[in-house]
Structure formats: C-alpha cells, structure tokens
Amino acid sequence: MRKRQLNRIKAGESAEATWNFSVRADVETKSYKTPFQITYDDGTNIYETNKYIYVNTTAKKLMMHQS
C-alpha cells in the first residue's frame, strides 16, 4: 500500500495527491473499486475514514492474423 502525506491544509482550502497506476497486459474491461483510508487530525482529535474511487480499465484488443 502506498502512502501519501499532505502537510497542513487550512480550513476551506484543498490539496491534491497523485497516484500512478500500472495496468497488467491481461486486464479485463471493467471498473475496479479502489479503497482509500484517510487519516487526519484537527489539532485535538484524530479521525479516520474510508473512501473509494473506481478505476476504469480497457482490455487490449486482440489482433487477428489472416492466413
């Protein structure tokens, strides 16, 4: 599991985290549910939540050879 840490984000602001995905050659055309665990604190309490994104993949088209 890869971790990304965003340092201070002020109230009302946003920040961006980027991941790169590698797709196997034999992947199916489908949507994969990808879990994210988010931990944060407000200076007093620590909070944890789980969120999901869906990553859509497309299978490689097979080339037909004519003889």
Residue pairs with C-beta under 8 A, 6 or more apart in sequence:
2 19
4 17
4 18
4 19
6 15
6 17
9 15
21 55
23 57
25 60
26 60
27 57
27 58
27 59
27 60
28 57
28 59
29 57
29 58
29 59
30 56
30 57
31 54
31 55
31 56
31 57
32 54
32 55
32 56
32 57
33 52
33 54
34 52
34 53
34 54
34 55
35 50
35 51
35 52
36 50
36 51
36 52
36 53
37 48
37 49
37 50
38 48
38 49
38 50
38 51
39 46
39 47
39 48
40 46
40 47
40 48
41 47
